[in-house]
Amino acid sequence: MKDAVTMVLPRLGSPEASDEDPWGEGHGTAPAPGHPVTDTHRWRAAAWLVPALLMGALGIAGAGAPGLRLEELATWGRVASSWPGTWSTLGWGEAAVTPYHLLMRAWAEVFGTSDLALRGPSILAMTVAAALVGALASRMFAPGTGLLAGLLFALLPTSARYAQEAQPHALTLLAAVLATWLLRSAVDRPRPWRFAVYGASVLVLGLSSVVGLLLLVGHGWTVFAFRRAVAGRWLVAGGLGALPAAGLLWRTGQQGGRLAQVSDLSLNALAATPRELFGVTALGVALLALALFSLPLRYPAALYTAWAVVPPLVLLLVAQATPIWLPQLMLFTLPAWATLGAAALTRVRARWSVGVLAAIAVLGAPMHIAVREPGGHQQATRQLAEIIERRLQPGDGVVYGSADPAGGWGGRSVVAHYLPADRRPRDVLATGPQPVDGRLPVTECADVAGCLGDTRRLWVVRLGEQADPVQAIGGAKERLLRTRYQVAQVWRPNGLTLALLVDERADL
């Protein structure tokens, strides 16, 4: 009896492919036979250096042009106060942002409180993040993928927009990229010190933004799906790293504070998410479509898919119970979307990849220009102050919309930041000194008529573009302004309303 003939079938795909990575994409950094190692090193260097240079240039360009929006002015207020004043946010509902304010307070000691100086940490954070996006993608996929991922990330208008924002969004994004880098290192080469460093990065992430800890849900899915043997160590490291942020969240809730100026979840809010997250709706749709080609759950793509998809889904679920939906809170998922898009582009010809990058640059160019306009950060605060300064006359007074969403502190912060003390109209209703400590409430005198006295010209500063600058300005204040004054002129710089009111005896 003859032995049966055995047929040996060749293995398809990369020789280094496995069940969790059947296309061998996780081993893309190995040089091909006969390919010089030095070329691979050059590509690896380009993968982080080129995106960093591009992001740095886009971050610095025009960074001082837009006026600080109200949330940035709250940062300035905390930075401009004393150290005890900055610490006091722990005591009245802003505990979650106290670490960021303390960091900015230390920064301001060295670099000052100009608009550009306040945005400096965000520019640096986004520049370093672009470098890490490229470097991490080159390790997870290939150097070419890393270069594409870093360039895609840097070209997105929202990357430059939040690089020029005196808020913790850029620092949160950087911490998310760093935590994902260290997760890969810890689970692939488990050592206690690697998990300790990963836990430290989670600590930084949580102190930058409590919502950023939703990234841990995505990390957890990846660990339990692909690296279950180290799941216990990951839980300990991630849990310990998240504890301080959990404490700040608890304190914020106890004092009736909130994490951000959030809104209720609605169909309109969801529809606006691609535009808010990617800068241009068309860019968001294109990048999401590209990412679909990278979603089959091989290990490298699975890590990025969990990073991109899981945090928004969890936030969406939480938003069913409490008004916490805000696209900006999901900014730390941008690197994942950019990398998934880059992974898809590397499967086509190089000229197609270049074409897509060029198209993204063209689509995003109008938004890049718009965010550097005087009102590019939603409120043209500097422009409002300049109008007052040019037309100010001795004896002028000013009133603020205490019933506006930000109360009186928003308008007062605009005037206090951009106008020197000797070039400001008198705050006729304030019962104390001009506050600069962020969102501290301002007490106004109850006897509106008595406090106005014989003020003949009165500036009115309102938030939002109001059709009637006096309507709903606040109780007795509105009634008196309507009966005693007439509106002489109204200006509506982006996101704000400014009016000059005079009585019948005043000269225009």
HELIX and SHEET records of a PDB file:
HELIX    1   1 GLU A   25  HIS A   27  5                                   3    
HELIX    2   2 VAL A   37  ILE A   60  1                                  24    
HELIX    3   3 LEU A   70  ALA A   80  1                                  11    
HELIX    4   4 TRP A   83  TRP A   87  1                                   5    
HELIX    5   5 SER A   88  GLY A   91  5                                   4    
HELIX    6   6 ALA A   95  VAL A   97  5                                   3    
HELIX    7   7 THR A   98  PHE A  111  1                                  14    
HELIX    8   8 ASP A  115  MET A  140  1                                  26    
HELIX    9   9 PRO A  143  LEU A  155  1                                  13    
HELIX   10  10 PRO A  157  ALA A  163  1                                   7    
HELIX   11  11 HIS A  169  ASP A  188  1                                  20    
HELIX   12  12 PRO A  192  SER A  208  1                                  17    
HELIX   13  13 VAL A  210  LEU A  214  5                                   5    
HELIX   14  14 LEU A  215  PHE A  226  1                                  12    
HELIX   15  15 ARG A  228  VAL A  230  5                                   3    
HELIX   16  16 ALA A  231  GLN A  254  1                                  24    
HELIX   17  17 LEU A  267  ALA A  271  1                                   5    
HELIX   18  18 THR A  273  PHE A  278  1                                   6    
HELIX   19  19 THR A  281  LEU A  292  1                                  12    
HELIX   20  20 TYR A  299  VAL A  318  1                                  20    
HELIX   21  21 PRO A  327  THR A  333  5                                   7    
HELIX   22  22 LEU A  334  LEU A  345  1                                  12    
HELIX   23  23 ALA A  350  ALA A  370  1                                  21    
HELIX   24  24 THR A  381  ARG A  391  1                                  11    
HELIX   25  25 GLY A  407  TYR A  418  1                                  12    
HELIX   26  26 ALA A  421  ARG A  423  5                                   3    
HELIX   27  27 VAL A  448  LEU A  452  1                                   5    
HELIX   28  28 GLY A  475  ARG A  484  1                                  10    
SHEET    1   A 5 ARG A 426  ASP A 427  0                                        
SHEET    2   A 5 GLY A 397  TYR A 400  1                                        
SHEET    3   A 5 ARG A 457  LEU A 463  1                                        
SHEET    4   A 5 LEU A 496  VAL A 502 -1                                        
SHEET    5   A 5 GLN A 486  TRP A 491 -1                                        
END                                                                             
